[in-house]
């Protein structure tokens, strides 16, 4: 069984990975002049990354 510290470390790694993925997604959308599609208030919205 994993300890609390191991769980916290795993969560931290996952959060860093998600942050990095988000940054790469934004860069890719900017580079290719594409829109981001997001869900906000139960509505689908297309946004140009800046």
PDB file as gemmi writes it, atoms N, CA and C in Angstrom:
CRYST1    1.000    1.000    1.000  90.00  90.00  90.00 P 1                      
ATOM      1  N   UNK A   1       0.828  -1.180   0.000  1.00  0.00           N  
ATOM      2  CA  UNK A   1       0.000   0.000   0.000  1.00  0.00           C  
ATOM      3  C   UNK A   1       0.878   1.251   0.000  1.00  0.00           C  
ATOM      4  N   UNK A   2       0.440   2.257  -0.752  1.00  0.00           N  
ATOM      5  CA  UNK A   2       1.224   3.470  -0.837  1.00  0.00           C  
ATOM      6  C   UNK A   2       1.008   4.333   0.405  1.00  0.00           C  
ATOM      7  N   UNK A   3       2.053   5.044   0.737  1.00  0.00           N  
ATOM      8  CA  UNK A   3       1.949   5.945   1.881  1.00  0.00           C  
ATOM      9  C   UNK A   3       1.347   7.277   1.435  1.00  0.00           C  
ATOM     10  N   UNK A   4       0.991   8.101   2.397  1.00  0.00           N  
ATOM     11  CA  UNK A   4       0.429   9.414   2.104  1.00  0.00           C  
ATOM     12  C   UNK A   4       1.413  10.256   1.301  1.00  0.00           C  
ATOM     13  N   UNK A   5       2.698  10.178   1.656  1.00  0.00           N  
ATOM     14  CA  UNK A   5       3.730  10.945   0.944  1.00  0.00           C  
ATOM     15  C   UNK A   5       3.831  10.497  -0.514  1.00  0.00           C  
ATOM     16  N   UNK A   6       3.780   9.182  -0.746  1.00  0.00           N  
ATOM     17  CA  UNK A   6       3.835   8.674  -2.122  1.00  0.00           C  
ATOM     18  C   UNK A   6       2.626   9.142  -2.922  1.00  0.00           C  
ATOM     19  N   UNK A   7       1.455   9.140  -2.284  1.00  0.00           N  
ATOM     20  CA  UNK A   7       0.249   9.622  -2.956  1.00  0.00           C  
ATOM     21  C   UNK A   7       0.375  11.097  -3.313  1.00  0.00           C  
ATOM     22  N   UNK A   8       0.900  11.906  -2.399  1.00  0.00           N  
ATOM     23  CA  UNK A   8       1.079  13.329  -2.646  1.00  0.00           C  
ATOM     24  C   UNK A   8       2.060  13.556  -3.792  1.00  0.00           C  
ATOM     25  N   UNK A   9       3.141  12.778  -3.832  1.00  0.00           N  
ATOM     26  CA  UNK A   9       4.121  12.892  -4.913  1.00  0.00           C  
ATOM     27  C   UNK A   9       3.487  12.521  -6.253  1.00  0.00           C  
ATOM     28  N   UNK A  10       2.677  11.482  -6.271  1.00  0.00           N  
ATOM     29  CA  UNK A  10       2.009  11.053  -7.499  1.00  0.00           C  
ATOM     30  C   UNK A  10       1.039  12.138  -7.976  1.00  0.00           C  
ATOM     31  N   UNK A  11       0.286  12.702  -7.064  1.00  0.00           N  
ATOM     32  CA  UNK A  11      -0.637  13.778  -7.418  1.00  0.00           C  
ATOM     33  C   UNK A  11       0.120  14.962  -7.990  1.00  0.00           C  
ATOM     34  N   UNK A  12       1.242  15.314  -7.387  1.00  0.00           N  
ATOM     35  CA  UNK A  12       2.060  16.431  -7.870  1.00  0.00           C  
ATOM     36  C   UNK A  12       2.568  16.158  -9.288  1.00  0.00           C  
ATOM     37  N   UNK A  13       3.024  14.948  -9.565  1.00  0.00           N  
ATOM     38  CA  UNK A  13       3.497  14.583 -10.909  1.00  0.00           C  
ATOM     39  C   UNK A  13       2.361  14.670 -11.918  1.00  0.00           C  
ATOM     40  N   UNK A  14       1.199  14.198 -11.544  1.00  0.00           N  
ATOM     41  CA  UNK A  14       0.044  14.251 -12.442  1.00  0.00           C  
ATOM     42  C   UNK A  14      -0.321  15.703 -12.741  1.00  0.00           C  
ATOM     43  N   UNK A  15      -0.324  16.554 -11.733  1.00  0.00           N  
ATOM     44  CA  UNK A  15      -0.672  17.960 -11.927  1.00  0.00           C  
ATOM     45  C   UNK A  15       0.350  18.667 -12.823  1.00  0.00           C  
ATOM     46  N   UNK A  16       1.635  18.367 -12.635  1.00  0.00           N  
ATOM     47  CA  UNK A  16       2.672  18.954 -13.508  1.00  0.00           C  
ATOM     48  C   UNK A  16       2.483  18.478 -14.942  1.00  0.00           C  
ATOM     49  N   UNK A  17       2.141  17.202 -15.110  1.00  0.00           N  
ATOM     50  CA  UNK A  17       1.908  16.665 -16.446  1.00  0.00           C  
ATOM     51  C   UNK A  17       0.717  17.313 -17.123  1.00  0.00           C  
ATOM     52  N   UNK A  18      -0.358  17.533 -16.379  1.00  0.00           N  
ATOM     53  CA  UNK A  18      -1.535  18.203 -16.933  1.00  0.00           C  
ATOM     54  C   UNK A  18      -1.214  19.640 -17.321  1.00  0.00           C  
ATOM     55  N   UNK A  19      -0.445  20.330 -16.484  1.00  0.00           N  
ATOM     56  CA  UNK A  19      -0.059  21.709 -16.770  1.00  0.00           C  
ATOM     57  C   UNK A  19       0.780  21.776 -18.047  1.00  0.00           C  
ATOM     58  N   UNK A  20       1.735  20.877 -18.170  1.00  0.00           N  
ATOM     59  CA  UNK A  20       2.586  20.839 -19.356  1.00  0.00           C  
ATOM     60  C   UNK A  20       1.756  20.532 -20.614  1.00  0.00           C  
ATOM     61  N   UNK A  21       0.835  19.598 -20.510  1.00  0.00           N  
ATOM     62  CA  UNK A  21      -0.021  19.237 -21.640  1.00  0.00           C  
ATOM     63  C   UNK A  21      -0.876  20.425 -22.067  1.00  0.00           C  
ATOM     64  N   UNK A  22      -1.421  21.147 -21.089  1.00  0.00           N  
ATOM     65  CA  UNK A  22      -2.235  22.324 -21.387  1.00  0.00           C  
ATOM     66  C   UNK A  22      -1.407  23.381 -22.123  1.00  0.00           C  
ATOM     67  N   UNK A  23      -0.191  23.625 -21.652  1.00  0.00           N  
ATOM     68  CA  UNK A  23       0.674  24.613 -22.296  1.00  0.00           C  
ATOM     69  C   UNK A  23       1.005  24.208 -23.732  1.00  0.00           C  
ATOM     70  N   UNK A  24       1.283  22.919 -23.939  1.00  0.00           N  
ATOM     71  CA  UNK A  24       1.590  22.433 -25.290  1.00  0.00           C  
ATOM     72  C   UNK A  24       0.375  22.547 -26.210  1.00  0.00           C  
ATOM     73  N   UNK A  25      -0.809  22.297 -25.669  1.00  0.00           N  
ATOM     74  CA  UNK A  25      -2.040  22.428 -26.449  1.00  0.00           C  
ATOM     75  C   UNK A  25      -2.232  23.868 -26.909  1.00  0.00           C  
ATOM     76  N   UNK A  26      -2.054  24.819 -25.995  1.00  0.00           N  
ATOM     77  CA  UNK A  26      -2.212  26.239 -26.333  1.00  0.00           C  
ATOM     78  C   UNK A  26      -1.189  26.642 -27.397  1.00  0.00           C  
ATOM     79  N   UNK A  27       0.057  26.241 -27.223  1.00  0.00           N  
ATOM     80  CA  UNK A  27       1.102  26.567 -28.197  1.00  0.00           C  
ATOM     81  C   UNK A  27       0.758  25.999 -29.569  1.00  0.00           C  
ATOM     82  N   UNK A  28       0.295  24.771 -29.608  1.00  0.00           N  
ATOM     83  CA  UNK A  28      -0.068  24.122 -30.863  1.00  0.00           C  
ATOM     84  C   UNK A  28      -1.225  24.844 -31.549  1.00  0.00           C  
ATOM     85  N   UNK A  29      -2.230  25.220 -30.781  1.00  0.00           N  
ATOM     86  CA  UNK A  29      -3.385  25.929 -31.349  1.00  0.00           C  
ATOM     87  C   UNK A  29      -2.974  27.292 -31.887  1.00  0.00           C  
ATOM     88  N   UNK A  30      -2.083  27.989 -31.179  1.00  0.00           N  
ATOM     89  CA  UNK A  30      -1.587  29.283 -31.661  1.00  0.00           C  
ATOM     90  C   UNK A  30      -0.815  29.108 -32.957  1.00  0.00           C  
ATOM     91  N   UNK A  31       0.084  28.146 -32.954  1.00  0.00           N  
ATOM     92  CA  UNK A  31       0.952  27.908 -34.103  1.00  0.00           C  
ATOM     93  C   UNK A  31       0.144  27.561 -35.351  1.00  0.00           C  
ATOM     94  N   UNK A  32      -0.918  26.788 -35.186  1.00  0.00           N  
ATOM     95  CA  UNK A  32      -1.725  26.336 -36.322  1.00  0.00           C  
ATOM     96  C   UNK A  32      -2.950  27.212 -36.571  1.00  0.00           C  
ATOM     97  N   UNK A  33      -3.041  28.325 -35.837  1.00  0.00           N  
ATOM     98  CA  UNK A  33      -4.150  29.264 -35.963  1.00  0.00           C  
ATOM     99  C   UNK A  33      -5.501  28.544 -35.851  1.00  0.00           C  
ATOM    100  N   UNK A  34      -5.626  27.714 -34.821  1.00  0.00           N  
ATOM    101  CA  UNK A  34      -6.842  26.937 -34.588  1.00  0.00           C  
ATOM    102  C   UNK A  34      -7.544  27.435 -33.331  1.00  0.00           C  
ATOM    103  N   UNK A  35      -8.817  27.109 -33.228  1.00  0.00           N  
ATOM    104  CA  UNK A  35      -9.598  27.505 -32.065  1.00  0.00           C  
ATOM    105  C   UNK A  35      -9.557  26.425 -30.995  1.00  0.00           C  
ATOM    106  N   UNK A  36      -9.670  26.859 -29.748  1.00  0.00           N  
ATOM    107  CA  UNK A  36      -9.866  25.944 -28.623  1.00  0.00           C  
ATOM    108  C   UNK A  36     -11.360  25.757 -28.440  1.00  0.00           C  
ATOM    109  N   UNK A  37     -11.781  24.563 -28.172  1.00  0.00           N  
ATOM    110  CA  UNK A  37     -13.188  24.292 -27.908  1.00  0.00           C  
ATOM    111  C   UNK A  37     -13.305  23.954 -26.427  1.00  0.00           C  
ATOM    112  N   UNK A  38     -14.105  24.736 -25.714  1.00  0.00           N  
ATOM    113  CA  UNK A  38     -14.252  24.538 -24.272  1.00  0.00           C  
ATOM    114  C   UNK A  38     -15.736  24.451 -23.915  1.00  0.00           C  
ATOM    115  N   UNK A  39     -16.006  23.896 -22.761  1.00  0.00           N  
ATOM    116  CA  UNK A  39     -17.358  23.829 -22.225  1.00  0.00           C  
ATOM    117  C   UNK A  39     -17.451  24.811 -21.072  1.00  0.00           C  
ATOM    118  N   UNK A  40     -18.357  25.777 -21.175  1.00  0.00           N  
ATOM    119  CA  UNK A  40     -18.530  26.776 -20.128  1.00  0.00           C  
ATOM    120  C   UNK A  40     -20.019  26.977 -19.898  1.00  0.00           C  
ATOM    121  N   UNK A  41     -20.439  26.803 -18.669  1.00  0.00           N  
ATOM    122  CA  UNK A  41     -21.847  26.950 -18.312  1.00  0.00           C  
ATOM    123  C   UNK A  41     -22.744  26.091 -19.203  1.00  0.00           C  
ATOM    124  N   UNK A  42     -22.318  24.847 -19.427  1.00  0.00           N  
ATOM    125  CA  UNK A  42     -23.056  23.877 -20.242  1.00  0.00           C  
ATOM    126  C   UNK A  42     -23.232  24.311 -21.692  1.00  0.00           C  
ATOM    127  N   UNK A  43     -22.359  25.189 -22.175  1.00  0.00           N  
ATOM    128  CA  UNK A  43     -22.371  25.596 -23.569  1.00  0.00           C  
ATOM    129  C   UNK A  43     -20.996  25.366 -24.168  1.00  0.00           C  
ATOM    130  N   UNK A  44     -20.975  24.931 -25.415  1.00  0.00           N  
ATOM    131  CA  UNK A  44     -19.711  24.732 -26.131  1.00  0.00           C  
ATOM    132  C   UNK A  44     -19.311  26.057 -26.740  1.00  0.00           C  
ATOM    133  N   UNK A  45     -18.068  26.466 -26.443  1.00  0.00           N  
ATOM    134  CA  UNK A  45     -17.559  27.764 -26.905  1.00  0.00           C  
ATOM    135  C   UNK A  45     -16.251  27.537 -27.644  1.00  0.00           C  
ATOM    136  N   UNK A  46     -16.075  28.228 -28.759  1.00  0.00           N  
ATOM    137  CA  UNK A  46     -14.822  28.213 -29.520  1.00  0.00           C  
ATOM    138  C   UNK A  46     -14.076  29.508 -29.232  1.00  0.00           C  
ATOM    139  N   UNK A  47     -12.784  29.386 -28.881  1.00  0.00           N  
ATOM    140  CA  UNK A  47     -11.974  30.538 -28.475  1.00  0.00           C  
ATOM    141  C   UNK A  47     -10.660  30.513 -29.249  1.00  0.00           C  
ATOM    142  N   UNK A  48     -10.261  31.680 -29.751  1.00  0.00           N  
ATOM    143  CA  UNK A  48      -8.941  31.805 -30.370  1.00  0.00           C  
ATOM    144  C   UNK A  48      -7.920  31.997 -29.269  1.00  0.00           C  
ATOM    145  N   UNK A  49      -6.868  31.173 -29.202  1.00  0.00           N  
ATOM    146  CA  UNK A  49      -5.834  31.375 -28.186  1.00  0.00           C  
ATOM    147  C   UNK A  49      -5.024  32.640 -28.492  1.00  0.00           C  
ATOM    148  N   UNK A  50      -4.664  33.339 -27.431  1.00  0.00           N  
ATOM    149  CA  UNK A  50      -3.878  34.565 -27.614  1.00  0.00           C  
ATOM    150  C   UNK A  50      -2.522  34.428 -26.985  1.00  0.00           C  
TER     151      UNK A  50                                                      
END                                                                             
